[in-house]
Amino acid sequence: MIKSFETNNTLGALKELLSPHLRSKEVLDELDRFPSQAIVGLGQGGGRIATELSRFGFPTFLLNSSKSDMEEHRNLIAEERRIVTKSKLYPELEGTDKNAQLGYDIATENKELYKKVALTPEILNSEFVWATVSLGGGTGNGALKVALTYLSAVRKKRALPDGNIPLGIICSLPSSDEKGSSFRKNALAGVAVIQQLMNEGKIGNVLIIDNEKIKNYYAKDPLKTYNGTEIDAKSYSNMVVASILAEISSLPLLDGRSVFDKTELLATLSTPGWLSISKNNKVSEIDDLEHTIHDLFNESEVLAEYELNNIAAGAIAVMYPKGKNISPKIADDVYQYTSNLLNTKVNLSISTNSKLENLTFYGLTVNHTPSVRITELKEELAEWIKLEEEQEKAKQEASSSLGLDEFADFFSSEKRNNKGRGEISLSDLNALDDEFDFLDDSNIENGSKKERSMEEELDDLDI
């Protein structure tokens, strides 16, 4: 069960971002109805997103090939839920150095661990499950297909009446500061996997964190904690996604003129598509409701930018400060304007709250078309591939300009006399047996002189 927003001591700096309505009596009295959610964090980036969500009390599992990446979360995530996916093929490696194909290989090696997590009571019984991942990385992005295959099969047992599966993805996209083609190849390959799972109806919403958008927004208004410590931009983005998810999850708890109930929320989140969440908490009075709603969906998207067309589902919530008079016509107008703007079925919530000072609007859309950042990444990838090809060509030309080709085979083994040097094996020595009169003991029974292999001796060790 989620922890109280009023007394939860693990929220830390996240408290700075939470809407005051979460600490209202209206919400706190209804916390037992808060939608239960479980989190599965993949890789380092996904683990950091997941850990922020765990602060609310959501059961959270982390899977990573690097144990050290997960140690930063030991104060919030229990050891048995921080699961290391080691590789037998590459036992010396910890992490993947942003190699998503290596991440996939390691994940397939450890598929039994992903099955085990999928079958835990927390994953089986939660009303909604989120998998979190950084698509620019290697470990989490590589594990995405393996993890979601098992999670989807398990969550299908809790499919909603329309057949949609209450399983979503929270993923971050690289910003322009992350240099090179590999980040963009990883991200676009991950998007391709996600889109295929959507098309097959195996997942619901995908919520994108556009690190380029967060970087630009954060540069204008950096967040400082209550003791003056400044939060870095990526930590800030994880805190933003955690806070906005908690806020929209609280909407079914609010009583009012129109109610966005839990079934409607779960149905929205389980609709296959790209989830956009908009928020505006700076409205003092509504002079032009239609204009306010237009700006909400077009100008106030929190985590990524979308073209407002081809919408699969939508919702809008309006919260008023308690005691403010609400015209009965407001509900009808909000619904009409939003429906016309989104051109799809819309769920509506209109409520009052004792902790609010300003009007607060939330808008949700589930889009068939992904964030515009995907197109930007494709363009950046083409530019980086061209630049890297030019760099490789320049390197070859620089090498040729030295004019040292005559020394190319100077260190070749053909230039040296290495007779008699090299490794020697047992089979080489066995070839000398005919020169000696050895006892043939190959047929001696147990208790013989027959030599045991090192593997057999190690198998008998009691560890």
C-alpha positions as CSV (number, residue, x, y, z in Angstrom):
1,M,0.0,0.0,0.0
2,I,1.2,3.5,-0.8
3,K,2.7,5.5,2.1
4,S,1.0,8.7,3.4
5,F,2.2,11.8,1.5
6,E,2.0,13.7,4.8
7,T,4.2,11.4,6.9
8,N,6.4,9.6,4.4
9,N,10.0,10.2,5.5
10,T,11.5,8.6,2.4
11,L,10.3,11.2,-0.1
12,G,13.3,13.5,0.4
13,A,13.7,16.2,-2.2
14,L,10.7,14.8,-4.1
15,K,8.4,16.6,-1.7
16,E,9.4,19.8,-3.3
17,L,7.7,18.8,-6.6
18,L,4.5,17.2,-5.2
19,S,1.2,19.1,-5.6
20,P,-0.2,20.2,-2.3
21,H,-3.5,18.4,-3.0
22,L,-1.7,15.1,-2.2
23,R,-1.4,16.2,1.4
24,S,-5.0,17.1,1.7
25,K,-7.5,15.4,3.9
26,E,-9.6,14.5,0.9
27,V,-6.7,12.3,-0.5
28,L,-5.3,11.0,2.8
29,D,-8.7,9.7,3.9
30,E,-8.9,7.6,0.7
31,L,-5.4,6.2,0.4
32,D,-6.6,2.7,0.7
33,R,-8.2,3.1,-2.8
34,F,-5.0,4.5,-4.4
35,P,-4.2,2.3,-7.5
36,S,-1.6,-0.3,-6.4
37,Q,1.4,-0.3,-8.7
38,A,4.7,-2.3,-8.9
39,I,7.9,-1.2,-10.6
40,V,10.6,-3.1,-12.5
41,G,13.7,-1.1,-13.1
42,L,16.1,-2.3,-15.9
43,G,19.7,-1.1,-16.1
44,Q,21.2,1.9,-14.4
45,G,18.9,4.6,-15.9
46,G,15.8,2.5,-15.4
47,G,16.9,1.7,-11.9
48,R,17.2,5.4,-11.0
49,I,13.7,6.1,-12.4
50,A,12.3,3.1,-10.5
51,T,13.9,4.1,-7.2
52,E,12.2,7.5,-7.3
53,L,8.9,5.8,-7.7
54,S,9.7,3.4,-4.8
55,R,9.7,6.3,-2.4
56,F,5.9,6.2,-2.5
57,G,5.9,2.7,-1.2
58,F,5.5,0.9,-4.5
59,P,7.2,-2.5,-4.5
60,T,10.2,-2.2,-6.7
61,F,12.6,-4.6,-8.4
62,L,15.9,-3.7,-10.0
63,L,17.8,-5.9,-12.5
64,N,21.2,-4.9,-13.7
65,S,24.4,-6.6,-14.8
66,S,26.4,-4.2,-12.7
67,K,26.1,-4.6,-8.9
68,S,27.8,-1.3,-8.3
69,D,25.1,0.5,-10.3
70,M,22.5,-0.7,-7.8
71,E,24.4,-0.1,-4.6
72,E,23.4,3.6,-4.7
73,H,19.8,2.4,-4.0
74,R,20.5,0.1,-1.1
75,N,18.9,2.4,1.4
76,L,15.6,2.3,-0.5
77,I,15.5,-1.1,-2.3
78,A,16.0,-4.3,-0.3
79,E,18.9,-6.5,-1.3
80,E,16.7,-9.4,-2.5
81,R,15.0,-7.0,-4.9
82,R,18.3,-5.7,-6.3
83,I,19.1,-8.6,-8.7
84,V,22.4,-8.9,-10.5
85,T,22.3,-10.5,-13.9
86,K,25.8,-12.0,-14.4
87,S,27.1,-13.4,-17.7
88,K,28.7,-16.8,-18.0
89,L,30.0,-15.9,-21.4
90,Y,31.6,-12.6,-20.1
91,P,32.2,-13.3,-16.4
92,E,34.6,-10.5,-16.1
93,L,32.1,-7.8,-17.2
94,E,30.0,-5.6,-15.0
95,G,27.7,-3.5,-17.1
96,T,27.6,-3.3,-20.9
97,D,29.3,0.0,-21.8
98,K,26.2,1.2,-23.6
99,N,26.2,-1.9,-25.9
100,A,22.5,-2.9,-26.1
101,Q,23.2,-6.0,-28.1
102,L,25.5,-7.2,-25.4
103,G,22.7,-6.3,-22.9
104,Y,20.3,-8.5,-24.8
105,D,22.7,-11.4,-24.7
106,I,23.2,-11.1,-21.0
107,A,19.4,-10.8,-20.4
108,T,18.7,-14.0,-22.4
109,E,21.4,-15.8,-20.3
110,N,19.5,-14.7,-17.2
111,K,16.0,-15.2,-18.5
112,E,15.2,-17.4,-15.4
113,L,15.7,-14.4,-13.2
114,Y,13.3,-12.3,-15.2
115,K,10.7,-15.1,-15.0
116,K,11.2,-15.2,-11.3
117,V,10.5,-11.5,-10.9
118,A,7.5,-11.7,-13.2
119,L,6.0,-14.4,-11.0
120,T,6.4,-12.5,-7.7
121,P,3.1,-11.8,-5.8
122,E,3.8,-8.0,-6.1
123,I,3.9,-8.2,-9.9
124,L,1.0,-10.7,-10.1
125,N,-1.4,-8.8,-7.9
126,S,-0.7,-5.1,-8.5
127,E,-3.4,-3.2,-10.4
128,F,-0.7,-1.7,-12.7
129,V,2.9,-2.5,-13.4
130,W,5.6,-0.2,-14.8
131,A,8.9,-1.2,-16.4
132,T,11.4,1.6,-16.4
133,V,14.4,1.9,-18.7
134,S,16.8,4.3,-20.3
135,L,16.7,3.7,-24.1
136,G,20.1,5.2,-24.7
137,G,21.8,2.6,-22.5
138,G,22.9,-1.0,-23.0
139,T,21.9,-3.1,-20.0
140,G,18.3,-2.0,-19.6
141,N,17.5,-1.4,-23.2
142,G,19.0,-4.8,-24.1
143,A,16.9,-6.5,-21.4
144,L,13.6,-4.8,-22.5
145,K,12.4,-7.5,-24.9
146,V,13.2,-10.3,-22.5
147,A,11.6,-8.6,-19.4
148,L,8.5,-7.5,-21.2
149,T,7.9,-10.9,-22.8
150,Y,7.5,-12.4,-19.3
151,L,5.8,-9.4,-17.7
152,S,3.2,-9.3,-20.5
153,A,2.4,-13.0,-20.2
154,V,1.9,-12.6,-16.5
155,R,-0.1,-9.4,-16.6
156,K,-2.4,-10.8,-19.3
157,K,-4.0,-12.7,-16.5
158,R,-5.2,-9.4,-15.2
159,A,-6.3,-8.0,-18.5
160,L,-9.1,-5.4,-18.4
161,P,-12.6,-6.2,-19.8
162,D,-11.5,-4.7,-23.2
163,G,-8.6,-7.1,-23.3
164,N,-5.9,-4.4,-22.7
165,I,-3.0,-5.3,-20.4
166,P,-2.3,-3.2,-17.3
167,L,1.5,-3.0,-18.1
168,G,3.3,0.2,-19.1
169,I,6.8,1.4,-19.8
170,I,8.5,4.6,-18.6
171,C,11.5,5.3,-20.8
172,S,14.0,8.1,-21.2
173,L,15.5,9.3,-24.5
174,P,19.0,10.7,-24.9
175,S,19.6,14.4,-25.1
176,S,21.8,16.2,-27.6
177,D,24.5,16.3,-24.9
178,E,25.0,12.5,-25.2
179,K,27.4,12.3,-28.1
180,G,27.8,9.7,-30.7
181,S,25.7,7.4,-32.9
182,S,25.5,4.5,-30.3
183,F,23.1,6.3,-28.0
184,R,20.8,7.0,-30.8
185,K,21.0,3.5,-32.4
186,N,20.2,2.1,-28.9
187,A,17.2,4.4,-28.4
188,L,15.7,3.8,-31.9
189,A,16.2,0.1,-31.6
190,G,14.4,0.2,-28.2
191,V,11.6,2.3,-29.7
192,A,11.2,-0.4,-32.5
193,V,10.8,-3.1,-29.8
194,I,8.2,-1.1,-27.9
195,Q,6.2,-0.2,-31.0
196,Q,6.1,-3.9,-32.0
197,L,4.8,-4.8,-28.5
198,M,2.2,-2.1,-28.8
199,N,1.0,-3.3,-32.2
200,E,0.7,-6.8,-30.8
201,G,-1.4,-5.6,-27.8
202,K,1.1,-6.9,-25.3
203,I,1.6,-3.6,-23.4
204,G,-0.4,-0.5,-22.5
205,N,1.0,3.0,-22.3
206,V,4.5,4.2,-22.9
207,L,5.6,7.3,-21.0
208,I,8.6,9.0,-22.5
209,I,11.0,11.2,-20.6
210,D,12.6,13.5,-23.2
211,N,16.0,14.4,-21.6
212,E,16.4,17.2,-24.2
213,K,13.2,18.9,-23.0
214,I,14.0,18.3,-19.3
215,K,17.5,19.8,-19.9
216,N,16.2,23.0,-21.4
217,Y,13.5,23.4,-18.8
218,Y,15.8,22.7,-15.9
219,A,18.4,25.2,-17.1
220,K,15.8,27.9,-16.7
221,D,14.6,26.9,-13.2
222,P,17.0,24.5,-11.4
223,L,15.6,22.8,-8.3
224,K,17.1,23.3,-4.9
225,T,16.2,21.2,-1.8
226,Y,15.1,22.7,1.5
227,N,18.8,22.8,2.7
228,G,20.0,24.5,-0.5
229,T,21.5,21.5,-2.3
230,E,21.0,21.7,-6.1
231,I,19.6,18.6,-7.8
232,D,21.2,17.5,-11.1
233,A,19.1,17.6,-14.2
234,K,18.7,13.8,-14.7
235,S,17.7,13.2,-11.1
236,Y,15.3,16.1,-11.5
237,S,13.7,14.4,-14.5
238,N,13.2,11.2,-12.5
239,M,11.6,13.2,-9.7
240,V,9.3,14.9,-12.2
241,V,8.0,11.6,-13.6
242,A,7.5,10.2,-10.1
243,S,5.6,13.2,-8.9
244,I,3.3,13.5,-12.0
245,L,2.5,9.8,-11.8
246,A,1.5,10.0,-8.2
247,E,-0.6,13.1,-8.9
248,I,-2.6,11.5,-11.8
249,S,-3.0,8.3,-9.8
250,S,-4.7,10.3,-7.0
251,L,-7.4,11.6,-9.3
252,P,-9.8,8.6,-8.6
253,L,-9.7,9.5,-4.9
254,L,-11.2,12.9,-5.5
255,D,-14.9,13.5,-5.0
256,G,-16.6,16.2,-7.0
257,R,-19.0,17.2,-9.7
258,S,-17.4,14.7,-12.2
259,V,-15.3,11.7,-11.1
260,F,-12.4,10.1,-13.0
261,D,-12.7,6.7,-11.3
262,K,-10.1,4.0,-10.9
263,T,-11.5,1.9,-13.7
264,E,-11.3,4.8,-16.1
265,L,-7.7,5.6,-15.0
266,L,-6.6,1.9,-15.5
267,A,-8.3,1.7,-18.8
268,T,-6.5,4.9,-20.0
269,L,-3.1,3.7,-18.8
270,S,-3.7,0.2,-20.3
271,T,-4.5,1.6,-23.8
272,P,-1.6,0.8,-26.2
273,G,0.0,4.0,-27.2
274,W,2.3,6.9,-26.2
275,L,1.2,8.6,-23.0
276,S,1.4,12.4,-22.7
277,I,0.7,14.2,-19.4
278,S,0.1,17.9,-19.2
279,K,-0.2,20.1,-16.1
280,N,-1.0,23.7,-15.4
281,N,-1.2,24.8,-11.7
282,K,-0.8,28.5,-12.3
283,V,-4.4,29.4,-13.3
284,S,-6.0,31.9,-10.9
285,E,-9.2,32.6,-12.8
286,I,-10.6,31.2,-16.0
287,D,-11.3,34.0,-18.4
288,D,-11.3,31.9,-21.5
289,L,-11.9,28.2,-20.8
290,E,-11.4,27.1,-24.4
291,H,-8.1,28.9,-24.6
292,T,-6.9,27.4,-21.2
293,I,-7.7,23.9,-22.3
294,H,-6.0,24.4,-25.7
295,D,-2.8,25.6,-23.9
296,L,-3.0,22.8,-21.5
297,F,-2.6,20.1,-24.2
298,N,-0.4,22.1,-26.5
299,E,1.9,24.1,-24.3
300,S,2.1,22.3,-20.9
301,E,3.3,18.8,-21.6
302,V,5.5,17.7,-18.8
303,L,7.9,15.1,-20.1
304,A,7.9,15.0,-24.0
305,E,6.4,16.9,-26.9
306,Y,3.7,15.4,-29.2
307,E,1.7,16.5,-32.2
308,L,-1.9,16.7,-31.0
309,N,-3.5,14.4,-33.5
310,N,-4.3,10.7,-33.9
311,I,-5.4,10.4,-30.2
312,A,-6.5,7.0,-28.9
313,A,-7.8,8.1,-25.5
314,G,-7.9,11.3,-23.4
315,A,-8.8,12.6,-20.0
316,I,-8.9,16.0,-18.3
317,A,-9.0,16.9,-14.6
318,V,-9.8,20.3,-13.1
319,M,-9.3,21.0,-9.4
320,Y,-10.6,24.1,-7.7
321,P,-9.6,25.6,-4.3
322,K,-12.1,24.6,-1.7
323,G,-14.9,27.2,-1.3
324,K,-14.6,28.5,-4.8
325,N,-17.9,28.7,-6.6
326,I,-18.1,26.5,-9.6
327,S,-20.6,27.1,-12.3
328,P,-22.7,24.0,-13.2
329,K,-21.9,24.8,-16.8
330,I,-18.2,24.3,-16.2
331,A,-18.3,20.5,-16.4
332,D,-20.2,20.6,-19.7
333,D,-17.9,23.1,-21.2
334,V,-14.7,21.4,-20.1
335,Y,-15.9,18.1,-21.6
336,Q,-17.1,19.7,-24.8
337,Y,-13.9,21.7,-25.5
338,T,-11.6,18.8,-24.6
339,S,-13.6,16.3,-26.8
340,N,-13.6,18.7,-29.7
341,L,-9.8,19.4,-29.3
342,L,-8.8,15.7,-29.0
343,N,-11.5,14.3,-31.2
344,T,-11.7,11.1,-29.1
345,K,-13.5,9.7,-26.0
346,V,-12.6,11.8,-23.0
347,N,-12.8,11.1,-19.2
348,L,-13.5,14.0,-17.0
349,S,-12.8,14.9,-13.3
350,I,-13.9,18.2,-11.7
351,S,-13.3,18.5,-7.9
352,T,-12.5,20.9,-5.1
353,N,-9.5,20.6,-2.7
354,S,-8.7,22.1,0.6
355,K,-4.9,22.4,0.0
356,L,-5.0,24.3,-3.3
357,E,-4.6,28.0,-3.8
358,N,-4.8,28.0,-7.6
359,L,-6.8,26.1,-10.1
360,T,-5.0,23.0,-11.3
361,F,-5.5,21.3,-14.6
362,Y,-4.2,17.8,-15.7
363,G,-4.5,16.5,-19.2
364,L,-3.8,13.0,-20.4
365,T,-3.6,11.8,-24.0
366,V,-2.7,8.4,-25.4
367,N,-1.2,9.0,-28.8
368,H,-0.8,6.5,-31.7
369,T,2.2,8.6,-32.9
370,P,5.3,8.8,-30.7
371,S,7.0,11.9,-29.4
372,V,8.6,14.3,-31.9
373,R,11.9,13.6,-30.2
374,I,12.0,10.2,-32.1
375,T,12.2,12.1,-35.4
376,E,14.9,14.3,-34.0
377,L,16.9,11.3,-32.9
378,K,16.7,9.8,-36.4
379,E,18.0,13.0,-37.9
380,E,20.8,13.3,-35.3
381,L,21.8,9.6,-36.0
382,A,22.3,10.4,-39.7
383,E,24.4,13.3,-38.8
384,W,26.5,11.3,-36.3
385,I,27.0,8.5,-38.7
386,K,28.3,10.9,-41.3
387,L,30.6,12.6,-38.8
388,E,32.0,9.3,-37.5
389,E,32.6,8.2,-41.1
390,E,34.5,11.4,-41.7
391,Q,36.5,11.0,-38.5
392,E,37.5,7.4,-39.6
393,K,38.5,8.6,-43.0
394,A,40.6,11.4,-41.5
395,K,42.3,8.9,-39.2
396,Q,43.2,6.7,-42.2
397,E,44.4,9.6,-44.2
398,A,46.6,10.8,-41.2
399,S,48.1,7.3,-41.0
400,S,48.8,7.2,-44.7
401,S,50.4,10.6,-44.6
402,L,53.2,9.3,-42.4
403,G,54.6,7.3,-45.4
404,L,55.7,4.4,-43.3
405,D,54.2,1.5,-45.2
406,E,57.6,-0.2,-45.7
407,F,57.5,-1.0,-41.9
408,A,54.0,-2.5,-42.0
409,D,55.3,-6.1,-41.5
410,F,58.3,-5.2,-39.4
411,F,56.9,-7.0,-36.3
412,S,55.4,-9.9,-38.3
413,S,56.1,-13.4,-36.9
414,E,57.5,-14.4,-40.3
415,K,60.5,-12.2,-39.6
416,R,61.5,-14.1,-36.5
417,N,62.8,-17.5,-35.7
418,N,60.5,-18.9,-33.1
419,K,61.2,-22.6,-33.6
420,G,60.5,-24.5,-30.4
421,R,58.6,-21.7,-28.7
422,G,55.0,-21.7,-27.7
423,E,52.5,-23.6,-25.5
424,I,52.6,-27.3,-24.9
425,S,49.7,-29.5,-24.0
426,L,49.1,-32.9,-22.5
427,S,48.4,-34.3,-25.9
428,D,51.8,-33.3,-27.1
429,L,53.4,-35.3,-24.3
430,N,51.1,-38.2,-24.9
431,A,52.6,-38.5,-28.4
432,L,55.9,-39.4,-26.8
433,D,54.5,-42.5,-25.0
434,D,55.5,-44.9,-27.7
435,E,59.2,-44.1,-26.9
436,F,58.8,-45.6,-23.4
437,D,57.7,-48.9,-22.0
438,F,54.7,-47.6,-20.0
439,L,52.3,-49.8,-18.2
440,D,48.9,-49.7,-20.0
441,D,46.5,-49.0,-17.1
442,S,43.5,-47.8,-19.2
443,N,41.5,-50.9,-18.3
444,I,42.2,-50.9,-14.5
445,E,39.0,-50.8,-12.5
446,N,38.1,-48.4,-9.6
447,G,41.0,-47.8,-7.3
448,S,43.3,-47.7,-10.3
449,K,46.0,-45.1,-11.2
450,K,43.6,-43.5,-13.7
451,E,44.0,-39.7,-13.4
452,R,40.9,-37.7,-12.5
453,S,40.2,-34.4,-14.2
454,M,40.4,-31.1,-12.3
455,E,36.7,-30.5,-13.1
456,E,35.9,-33.8,-11.3
457,E,38.0,-32.8,-8.3
458,L,36.4,-29.3,-8.1
459,D,32.9,-30.9,-8.3
460,D,33.6,-32.8,-5.1
461,L,34.6,-29.8,-3.1
462,D,32.1,-28.9,-0.4
463,I,31.5,-25.2,-0.7
